């Protein structure tokens, strides 16, 4: 005879056992946590070393939030840091074998519907972009389109 199990009381040994994940799920969670930490540390180290006079002074090591690999989408671990005014930094190291840090500044589009990514090669790129953003009120100005549904920015979600 099979009885229907009544839900165990919170905090009971059976509730604890039901809450334990499989060893594979636990191992995957540990790997994801390590990837998050690695991504945040790599971003902070890169910014400190490659942008010592700008981002290295402005973005604290703890400002970075790491994200694990998204294997189903072919994306490597990455990290983001919020700057203010809707601007974000995104850092990753592509898996293409060159192990080159990629730092992107994500700037809100002036139409309000998305973000425009700008790849930063060095501090000179950053300073030039910041000059443009000061003039545009911290927004990416449309070039060659009229905004709206034709906006070339990445949609905000």
Helices and strands as residue ranges (DSSP letters): H 13-19, H 23-50, H 55-58, G 61-63, E 65-67, G 71-73, E 78-84, E 87-93, E 101-108, E 114-120, H 123-135, G 148-150, E 154-155
